[in-house]
Each structure stands twice: as C-alpha cells, then as structure tokens.
C-alpha cells in the first residue's frame, strides 16, 4: 500500500488557526460503520452516542511550553529550540533552527521579557534524525523556567505565533504529567461539565499517558507505507486504569479511545491471556505503526480529529474503518466545511 493512497484535497482555509470559543461547541461528525450513515452534530451531543458500560480512554499527557527563543552566545544570532525529548537529567534532544549554525560546544542563551538570563544550553552533539543533544544550565526548577520563557509548540500548519491563550487551550482540561511536544488534540473538545455528564450516564473513564513526540510532525517520506518507521514515544498505564478497561471489556462494554495517541497506547499494552486480549499495567516506549490490515486487539470505536493527508494518523483510522470510506468521509467534511487538524472539529467512528 502506498502513501498516495491516503491523499485527499483540503482547501487551506479549512485548516483551523484558532480554537472555537467553547471547547465542546466544535462540530462532531458521527460515522456509523455498520450502515455507512453520517450525522452532523455538535461535540456536546457526544453523550447521546455513548452507552452505560462503555469506557472512554483519555490521554492525560500535558504539553510542555517546549518552543524557546534564544541567541548564540558568541555571535548574538537568533536560535530557536523545540524540545523534543528528555534524555537524562538536564540533557535534552532538541530541534534547532537554524541548526547548521550550532557546533559541538556552542552555547545558546535564553532571556525573559525583562532581559534576565534564565537558561543556557551547551550543544553536545548531533543525532541521525536531525536533532541535537544539548545540556541545560539554570537556577531553580527547569519546568518553572520553561513556564516563564517557553511558548506552546503549535504545529507548523498553524500559521501564527503562539499566544498566551494557547497555554490553556492547547491543553486538555484533564492533563497531568508533563512531557508532550504536541497536544493529544481529540481531547481538546472536552469540558469538565461534559465529562461529568458522561460519567453520570454510566460511562467509565480511564486515563493513559502517552507523551506525544516529534514524530507527530514527521511526514511519511517513503512511497511504500510498510517501509515507514515511527519514532518511539513514552507511555504508561497504571493498575487502576488497566482494571477499568479490562472490566469494561469483560462486561461487554465498548472501549472508545479519545485520539490516536490513546489508541496506540492501548494497542501497545495489549497482552493475550487465555485467548483474550486485555491491558496490562506497564510503562515503556512504543513505535507501533497501525495501518490497514492491522487487527485491533482492544479498541472498538474511536473519537478523533481530522488528520493531514498522507499521514500515519489517517492510516490508523483507515485500519479501523475502510480506507475508501474514510476518504469519502473526508470529502464530505471538506464539502460541509468542517475545521481540520489540531484546533479543528472531531469525528466519532462508531
């Protein structure tokens, strides 16, 4: 199967540049796989399509303000860092712009709005994927320094600078452990009130953690999708939430992940016991790549946003629902002027 098989036409004006005013007032396309029927709703109507005994699985990873702007200490040249992965202690993997200006041993300095030095980074080396290894020096707590000088790492298709409001809106309302460089965006539509309404209907809520890495921005560069390799991302599922998911499956309820990151976490943590798949509490790294032909072990349905053409995310949902039907759905979404990508609308593949 080739990358071109997952292409579709998307007018640029449908790429959402800002979130809707209220999270749960984004649009929701409901897709009934058994009949191929499509409904156009609002996200706050989601509870109408959930049943008592179902289980929503949410990725609670928190996005770091991982984009920082500094200067090369020796020349004053402007340098931008996107922190992509914590290696160990104060050593990080970063995407640097322009990276060619930085050699081993170079120092980059970062100041706050008042001109106070907050952070220094020494370049340690280059990685094969185009990132650099750096070691940070600072006073106090690193995450507190990031909160003061960092910007939200909005994806490249949002053609504007990060705003103060993005620090709240480019996070889910239930985020906790910090570690992502991109939001698990299907969860951005939920409000505390909507989650409470869902719980009151008898729907179980389970939380998993997958720290979204730089791979989310990486295009598929090979023609044959089977030759593509995903970047590793850290994930974790604790005993309590594994039990909620396993009890739901045992009782016949649907497992409904919110987003492709929750999906990849569940499928990575699946183990077969006595001929049945269940979730095992665990933590580790996953590079699972899901595309048509994959047999899902845990999930039954999926809530997700609309994804980029030729992306691994579009390939994942095409594994859950027929690829040709998915492309028809996307053409409908374009015709109906749905908003696409991170700050866009959602679909529920039932």
Secondary structure, DSSP 8 states (H G I E B T S, - for coil): -BGGGG-----GGGB-SS--SSGGGSEEEEEETTTTEEEEEEGGGGGGG--TT-EEEEE--EE---EEEEEETTT--EEEEEEEEEEETTEEEEEEETGGG--TT-EEEEE-TTS-EEEEEEEEEE-TTS-EEEEEE-SS-HHHHHHHH-B----TTS-S---TTHHHHTS-TT--SEEESS--GGGGG--HHHHHHHHHTT-EEEEEEE---GGGG----SSBGGG-----EEEEE-HHHHHHHHHHHHTT--EEEESHHHHHHHHHSEEEETTEEEE--EEEEE-----TT---SS-SEEEEE---TT-HHHHHHHHHS-HHHHHHHHHHHHHTT--BSTTS-EEEE-
